[in-house]
């Protein structure tokens, strides 16, 4: 039986939602200032309008409900799930007003793609977009990658409620004893890398004769979308626009860093670099990158003759890193996939599906879950082959020494099965709309694992049903199902109570 | 002798016409989309493309990169300093860039540029200069923003007042 959500639950959810909408309103003042600095008056007015709209709408539930109490688990989870949908609609308004989207659905798709750090795009004529709108596209990636709730935690949410909403956003581990400290640490790491990589990229862009203002703008945007594994870019050609192996190298570096567990970052930052060698998830991640790269290489070499090793490595490895970290940056045109063999494409699909590390900005199943399932299988095999009285203990090191428990294996297996189901369902829906299975599966995995690489299906002219399918996939994939399922139960219980 | 002379002139004329026709054919602009779809036909061959210059001109050693947009298709063009100077306007927000016509060699995987898909420009001409597109302010949006601004200030002040009221009540209850 589904437990009913009371009026009190609804009030509390709306109260916290109001706080988060107000937060969004404040965030929109940043692109407003970007517009003002660049003398883009029309876009600035749009951002001011949406910012004020968010501030006023967000304030209403705060006046009506006034319920500043702690949340329970189902309230916390429901808030997270609703919050992402509301953020999508609010984030889509300035995009739609920009005139670069054919419909509000397209703008919503792009907003969800940014918040969920997917990187699939439906924008038209990006190369003539105002800096303010373009900054907002990338800033949404940054907010979404850090976690909308994480942003809100550092701004508004206090008390015992924070852990419930923090977990709801697909982060199970507290890096530090306190969630607020953890949120601040995640911000510290992200902002430090933001400064470092912005300086490096701006230097490269200036050296390449790009004007200082544009060099800085490109660098900040590239970092925000790359670190948070979204894969948006300032120009339509994505990273290919720069025609620069150095920029590809730097972007690959921060993509890989962004897909590493924040706990590992913390260990290294606090003087424990040995964690890099000991961490089970990291070791498995490196092994997985090498294994999937081997598949991609085999697929590329067998099917196509590259003129030299560098061309082959640059095309194959960058796409692989982009897939496995869930970034979705691309240094090739979509049409290049026409000479990629099915095996090479399968290699990318596997890499996208597996995803990055847990408690990182990456999406997908996550390597730690695969590791736990593998350890679980090993443990079961040991139990079967040992005398009955033997107590089998399977250990691994992830930030600290951990023991495999049945509950870990069960939860990892459930989430993995849910992801695989989502990948297949999306692929089949694509086939239903008349696309071939492999590109359709590619696009589905890319949306669900929040990657953003495309074989050409995602375009403003694809069927509306498929756009909605991908929006749902991006949302479910980013929240790792649980919060979304709690929200669905909540909605069902409202219907039952009627 | 006279007949031979006339025949020679006719032959030369025919040859000349067909030669000029060949030049005209080689100057025929190929949509960039075709370069992606019929790679084997054009890879390593001389092609003529045209499109709007967008974004930036980026230095790469002694050469420069520009990107041109032809419909929904884009191509990176490698140009030299002299060709770079011909480009006056780059496509950005509120600006339509120069439309250029480029004759050069197309590579699917350029051996010089680490496997880039590019065209090495041999000849570049500006077909149409770029221009500014005015982006007028929408009065309706300004009016709505002002109204919303007033409403927001009112709501925020009301919420603040209520919050102070609630805090005072709470303190009195505690006493």
Interface residues (C-beta under 8 A of the other chain):
Chain A: X40 X41 X42 X45 X46 X48 X49 X52 X53 X55 X56 X59 X60 X62 X63 X66 X97 X127 X128 X129 X130 X131 X207 X208 X209 X210 X211 X214 X235 X236 X237 X240 X241 X242 X243 X244 X245 X306 X307 X308 X310 X311 X312 X314 X315 X332 X333 X335 X336 X339
Chain B: X36 X37 X39 X54 X55 X56 X57 X58 X59 X60 X64 X65 X67 X69 X74 X76 X91 X92 X93 X94 X95 X96 X109 X111 X113 X114 X115 X116 X117 X118 X135 X136 X137 X138 X141 X142 X144 X145 X148 X149 X151 X152 X155 X156 X158 X159 X162 X166
